[in-house]
Each structure stands twice: as structure tokens, then as C-alpha cells.
Amino acid sequence: MILFIFLMSFVPEDSNFHYLMDRQIGRYYPEWEVRFDSTRNGMRMNQGCLDLRNWFIDLELRYEARLADWLGLRYRNHYRGDYGDHKTDHFFEPFFPIRSVERLYLSVTTHYYKGENELGIGYFLGRDYVNCLETFIVAENFDRNFSLKESGSSHDVRTYRMWPIDWRGTLTKNWTGSRLNLKWELSIPYRLESTDNPVTYRETGSRRSFYGLFWKDLSRFRIGATADYRYLSTDLTDTTYHFRNIRAEILAEPMIGYRITDHWRPTLYLTFNRKSNRDSIFVENNVFAYYIDLEYRPTPLRNPDSGGVFVWHFGTQREYYADNRNQEYRERRLNLSLEYRFRNIWFNLHEAMEGDFPTPKYLHNHTYLQMTMKF
């Protein structure tokens, strides 16, 4: 029992003393976000080293085609591998145009285990993904009960008495020198029970999340902020054992940049991350990190579809960690990255190096890669 409680309260990323700094560099630059929005058919990939055993991956693919005046089909794939966040979703989404700027969607998400399949309906407003509103009502795991109908009744066969229903949405707005992106997910509480009589296993839970990003160019300045909130609640009873777990996380990151010339732009990111895990043991982590990025463009900006553009980034990071278990540490890194934007393919290689000298053993710390493609 003690081991079970420890495993539930242990947060894997706590053993990675560079995790918040990894999140700072493991993201897309502002122009990359707009680039992916500007295409109906494209792919983007973000991946990098988490620790000696784990590799972060975030892959998104989108392709759509019109089959008739009244019917189209969109396919999306989202694969993500991170600490405590794993998903492999294949979205098959027939859509029905209402007007030139409106669509209705039927969404089917398939998985190897049929019990994890999803079914939903959606609404899309916008001429493209640059400026749009998209929202879905999704029934998660809708096929679970049917997939277990021949499994009999027992403690280990668990079916839904109340399905998890999600409301998901995305609002994207881009205008000259500015961007707003909002994402949210809210779920009603689900209830899962064993099929034996009397019931010996019962589980309820819910989750919600919100993500917001904004930046705007004001003359030579660029100001912006990112906010990320996640909440997960689980309550289960297994025979005579009862367990309740609540996890919450918030990330806030203001930023400010200044374009010195057409070639040079320094940007400062200030990132705060708080995570709490409440069950029989309460754990709270507070992490602060700053990231100074100096961007250098050897050649002035031009249409990347007409030729290649190199962009260099030089930077440094500093992280401060503290929790309620009296654990504290500080880390520093030096950063070097190179973007190459050539026609339909953009590529970025980011190398994070040890900044505390003498180094533990190697200068190399973590490497991240980003790529986006237009089909």
C-alpha cells in the first residue's frame, strides 16, 4: 500500500532538473505557429531529449479534401509522448459545408483497443485556420461497454454508468503583427463500475484544461504571454480501499522582445510553473525559469516560399526549483539553435548545453528538433 501511494504521488518530471527549461525551448517560434495555421494540408513535428530514458515527441498532421460540393473529409493525426501525457489519436472527420465560412463535422477517433474510440460532432467557423473558431462535443471511450459485452461479470470487467463527455474548442486569430490562440477542454464527471454484484470497484473523475497564447508587435517591441492550466480529479473505491487524487498545474509566461535592427532581436521569457498533487500525501512544486534568446537573421526577411532563409538563435537559461519536501536546486544552460526556412519545409535544430562550470561531465545537455511542412 505504501508503494502504491508513493507511485501515485511521484511526478516523473521531478527527476528531470531541466524540465521547465525544456518546455521553454521545446516549442514553436511565433512565425512557425502562423506558418502551420496558413495551410490546410501540412505537418509539424517537435521532439527532443527529456532524460537518459525518455524522448519527447509532439507530432501533428492535417490533410483535407473536398469530395463534393456538400461533402468533404479531413484527417488529423496527433501523437504525443511526454511525462504523464501520452496520446495517439487518428481523427477521421467528414464535414458538411453550410456556407463558405461554416462547417459541421462528424468526428471519429480510432484506437487499437476499440474501447478507447471516440465519437463527436463539431462546428467550424472561418475561411481558413488563420482565423477560426472550432468546437467539438465528444463522447470518449463510447465503444467500451460494447467491446466488453462478452467478457462476463467480474471485478475486472468495468463498464461506464456515465460516459465521459468532453467539450473541446479552439479559437485562433491572427492579424498584422499579432496572434491570439485559445484552447480549452471541459469534461463532465464520468462513472466506471465493475460488473459484479455487489459492485466492488467504482471510479469517478473529471478533468479540465485551458491554454492561451498572445503576442503583439508594437513598433520595435514584441510583447506577449502564455498561460496553461490543467486539472485532473480521480476518486476510486476498490473493495475496501478508497483513493482520491487531485492534480493541478498552472504555467504563466510573460515575454518581451525588442527589434534592434532587421537582423537582431533579443527576447526575454519569464516562466513560472506550479504543480500540486493531493492524495494521502500533498506535494507542491514551484519552478521559475528565465530564458534570454538573441535572434540573428543574416539576410532580411522575405517570402520563404521563394528561397532559403537562415535564422540563428543564441541564448541562456536559468531555473530555480523548490517544493514542500525541502528540495531545492538551480540549473543554468547555454543555448544555440539554427533555423532553415526553405520553401515548403522549415527546420530547426536547438542544442542546449551545460551552463554551470565546471560541467558535470559533458558540455552537451539536451537537443530539440522542430520541423513543419506544407503539402
N, C-alpha and C positions, 0 to 999 in steps of 0.2 A: 504494500500500500504506500509506504514512504517513497519507494522508487517511482510509482505511478504519479504521485503528487509532484515529485521533482521533475519528471519528464514533461508534465503539463505546464509547469511554471517556468521551465527553461526556454529561453528565447535564443535560437541558434545564432542569430547575427551578433549576440553579445560577445561571442568568442572572436569575432572579426573586428578588430580595433580600428579598422579603416572604413567601416560600412557606410557611415554618413558621407564621408568624402567620396566613396564610390558612387553614391547616389548623386552627388554633385556633378561628377564628370560623366556618369552613365546616363546621359540624357541628350536630347537633340538641341542643337543651337536654334535660335529663333527662326532664321531663314529656312532651316530644314523642316520645321513644323509647317510653315506656309507652303513649302515645296510639295509635301505629301498631300496637303489639302487641295492643291491645284490640279490633281489628276483623279480621274475616275478609276483608272487601271494602274496599279502600282504596288510596290512592296517596300517596306523599310525594316531594317534589322539593327538591333542594338545588343551587343553582348560583350562580356568581359569577365575577368577573374574575380571571384569572391574570396576564395581561400585556397589552400592546397588541394581540397577535395571537390569544391563546387565551382561551377561556371554559370554566370548569369546570362540568360537569353530572353530577349523580347522580340518576337517576330510578328509582323502584321502584313497580311496580303489582302488586296481588294481588287476584284475584277467584276465588271458588269456588262451586260449586253441586252439590247432590245430585241425581243423575239417577234413582236408585232406592235401595232400602234397602241394596243391596250394592255400589253404584257411585256415584262422584262424579267431578267434574272440577275441577281447579284450574289457573288460568292465571296465570303470573307474567311480568313483563317487567322487565328490569334493563338500563338504558342508562347507561353511564359514560364520560365523557371527561375525562382528566386527563393530566398529563405521564407518558408511558410506560405508561399504563393505560387501554386502550380496549376496551370490550365492548358488544355489542348482543345480548342473549340473550332469546329467547322460549321460556319453559318451558311445554310442554303436559303436564299431569300427571294422568292418570286415577288415582284412588285407590280402594282396596277396604277398607272398614271391617272390622276384625277384632272389636274390641269398641268400647265407647263412647269409649275413650281411646286406641285404637291404629288405625293405618292402614298399608297397604302402598301404595307409589307405583310407577308406571311413568312415567319421565320422558323426554320427547323435546324436544330443543332444536334449533330450526331456524335456518339462516343462508342468506343469499343464495347463497353458494358452498356447495354440498352437502357438500363435503369437510370443512367445519368443523362439521357437525352432531354432536350428542351424544346418547347413549342411556344410560339409567341406571335403577337400581332404588333405592327408598328406603323408610325406615321412620320413622314419626311416632308419638310418644308424648306425649299431653297432651289436655286438653279444649279448649284454645284456644292462641293464640300468646303469651299472657301467661306461661304456664308450660309449657314443652315441650322435648322433645328431638327433633331431626330429623337424619337422617344418610342419605347417598347414596353409592353406588358408581357412578361414571360412566366410560364409555368415550368419550374425546374423539376428535373427527375420525374417527368409526367408518366414515364413508362415503367417506373419501378414496381408498382403493385402488380401490373400485368405480367412483368417478367418473372415474378416470384409466385405466380398462382399455382404452379405445380410443385412447389417446394414444401408443401405441408405446413403444419402449425408447430412452431417451436420457439424457444427463447432466441435463437439466432436468426430467425426469419422475421424481418422487421419491415412493416409497411406504413405508408402515410395515412394518418387520420385527418391531417390537414396539410395540404401541399404548400411548399414554399413558392410564393408568388412575388415576383420582383417587378419594380418599376425602374427602368433604366433610361437615361437620357443624356444627350449631348447637345450643347449649344456652342456654335463656332461663329465668330465674327472677325473678319479681317478688313481693315481699311488702311489707307496710306500711312505707313509707319506705325501701325498699331495692330494688336491682336488680343482677342478675348476668347478663352476656351473654358467651358464649364462642363463637368461630367458628374453624374450622380447615380446612385443605386440605393433603393429602399426596398426592404422585403417585409412582408407580413410574417408573424411568427408561424413556424411550422410545428407539427407534432408527429413524431415517429414512434410506433409501438410494436412490440413483439406480438406474434400471432398466437401465442399460447394462452391458456385460460386457467387461472387468472393471469393477467399481464404481468410479466416480470421485468420488462425493460420499457422505459418510456423516456423519450428525448424531445425537448423543445428548444427552439433557438431562433435568432433573427440577426440580421446584420444591416449596416448602412454605411455608405461612404460618400464622400464629396471631394472633388478635385477642381481647383480653379487656377487659371494662369492668365496673367495680363501683363502686357508691356506696351509702351508708347514712346515714340521718338518726339522730343521737344527740342527743336533746333539741333544743337550738337549733343544734347543729353538723351539718354535712354533710361527710363525708369520702369520698374515692373515689380511683380510679386507673384509668388506661387503659394498655394495653400492646399494641404492634403489631409483629410480626416477619415479615419476608419474605425468602425466599432463592430464587435462581434460578441454575441452572448449565447452561451450554451448551458442548458440545465438538463441533467440526466439522472435517472434512477435505475440502477441495475440490481435487481433483487433487493438486498437490504442496504446497498451502498448508494449514497447520494452525492453528486458532484455538481458544482456550479462554477462556471468560469466566465469572466468578463475581460475582454481585451480591447484596449482603446489606444489609438495613436494619432498624433497631430504633428504636422510638419508645416512650418511657416518660413518663407524665404523672400525677403525683400532684396532687390538688386538695383544698382545704378551704374550706368556706363557713360563715358564721355568720348566723343569722336574728336581726337586731337587734330588729325588730318584725314584725308581719304585713305591713308594707309594704316593708321594706328588708332586703336580703340581699347582702352583699359575698362574692365568691368569688375565690380565688387559684388559678391554674393554673400549674404549673411544668413545662415541656415540654422534653425532651431528645431529639434526633434524630441518629443516626449512620448514615451510608451509606458503603459501600465498593464499589468496582468494580475487580476484579482481572483483568487480562489481561496484555498486554505492558507496560502502564502501570498502576501501582497508584494509585488515587485514593481518598482518605478525607475525608469531610466531617463536622464536628461542629458542630451548631447547638443553641443553647439560647435559649429564649424564655419570658418570663413574661407572663401575661395577668391583669389585675385587672378583674373585672366587678362592677358595682354594679347590682343588680336593684331596681326600684321598681314596686310594684303599687299603683296609685291606689285600687283597690277590693279588699276581701278576696276570697280565693279562694272560688269557688262552682262549681257544676256548669256547665261551659262549654257543655253542650248546651242550656241554658235561656236563654242570653243572651250578650252580648259582654263580653269582658274584655280590657283593655289592660294590657300589661306593658312597661315601659321598661327599657333597659339602657344604662349609661354605663360607659366603661372606658378602659384604656390598655394598650398592649403594648410590649415591648422585646425585640429579638432580637440575638443575638451569633453570628456565623458565623466559622469558621476551618477551613482544610483543609491538607493536606500539600503544597500548592503555594504556601504562604506568602501566601495570600489571606485577608484578614480584613475584616469590616465590621460596623457596628452600625446598627440601624434602630429608630425609635420611631414609634408611631401612637396616635391618639386614636380612640375608638370610640363610636358611638351607634346603637342599634337599637330598633325598636318592634315588639312582637308584638301581634297582634289575634287573639283566640280567640273565634270565633263559631260556635256550634252545630257543624256537621259540617266546618267549614273553619277551619284555623289558618294564619295568615300572619305572616311575619317579614321585615322589611327591615333590613339591617345595613350601615351606612356606616362604612368605615374611612378616617380622614383622616391626613394627614401630621402627625407629631408632632415632627419636627426643624425648628426655626425658625432662620433664615428658610427657608420651604418652597422646594423646587426650582423650582416654577412654579405648581402648583395645590394647593389645600387638599385636594381630593378625591384619594383613593388607589385603594381597591378597594371594590366593592359586592357584597354577597351577599344572596341571597333564599332563603327556605325556605317551603314550603307542605305541609300534609298535609290529606287529605280522607278522610272516611268515606262509603262509598256505602250 
